[in-house]
């Protein structure tokens, strides 16, 4: 099978799975509000889906790394996730305990829809990793734009319950497409690694620890963006501006990922790319503090989103280069889980500090980006690093 065909099938899996993952939170929110009117219950159920990401990520990753038939592991995970969403569509409003239980189970396998899926590219297209990582980042950006919108449109047309079921159907499509991916025979069959193996690796390998620390700081800040968008929209008395601001950032990420695909990063070490881009991302947020708000700030939100694309590509490259095959999936899933958790923590902190206003929150977001850049530089120097790879393509495979 040609690499282009393999990559096309992979993108089909990635886009469908991540559309569902991004849209699920909106669908659940709308469904809870329709059936119970309780915003606090909506928050609790969304947390039930999201919190297990980081807790279950190392276990899900180690199982995938050790499995003799990884294809079966991924198909099973996607079927479980789809079943969880489908069951939640029925249980919400009827059994809170049941809804929480099925969403927690779905959240436990969710890491294989995100970072775990990205880890497969090393085996699927080892000779095209630069382009593949760029396209993979594009799938995240596309899902970030279209996932919530798809959930909202389906809810408006057929109701939130059918929207949730429709997202579950997308995951079923991903499960079918996974069966067509030519994962190399004999890639599994390894001894089950400790759930702490990836964390230990991040501690021992400065480059891997550096980019992980940097992106955690960054996502902690970016988690506040939805609230900042809402505050700016209220300031302008334009409720629709919230969605437009978030869409501008996601659109910038999509453009940035396309540029990374067209012009791959080759000349600089990946961790240096992460540090520079995180530092640069602080700039548009600082400028936004000085603007009166509204539509004038949209290009700056898009610029911030665009700078996130090379960060993601470079992080994937470091994970590939620094992760032994026995724990590669675990490293990818744990890294993604930490980012999800950091964003959730940032959103929670912003909610508690909402009274300080949008300018102060924008400053806090900028500070988090700067701290991320500093963290990359400092952590990378904790111990002597190995000789860096000459490009972002793995030199070990």
Buried (B, 14 or more C-beta within 10 A) or exposed (E): EEBEEBBEBBBBBBBBBBBBBBBBBBBBBBBBBBBBEBEEBBBBBBBBBBBBBBBBBBBBBBBBBBBEBBBEBBBBBBBBBBBBBBBBBBBBBEEBEBBBBBBBBBBBBBBBBBBBBBBBBBBBBBEBBBBBBBBBBBBBBBBBBBBBBBBBBBBEEEBBBBBBBBBBBBBBBBBEBBEBBEBEEEBBEBEEBEBEBBBEBBBEBBBBBBBBBBBBBBBBBBBBBBBBBBBBBEBBEBEEBBBBBBBBBBBBBBBBBBBBBEEBBEEBBBBBBBBBBBBBBBBBBBBBBEBEBBEEBBEBBBBBBBBBBBBBBBBBBBBBBBBEBBBBBBBBBBBBBBBBBBBBBBBBBBEEBBEEEBBBBBBBBBBBBBBBBBBBBBBBEEEEBEEBBEBBBBEEE
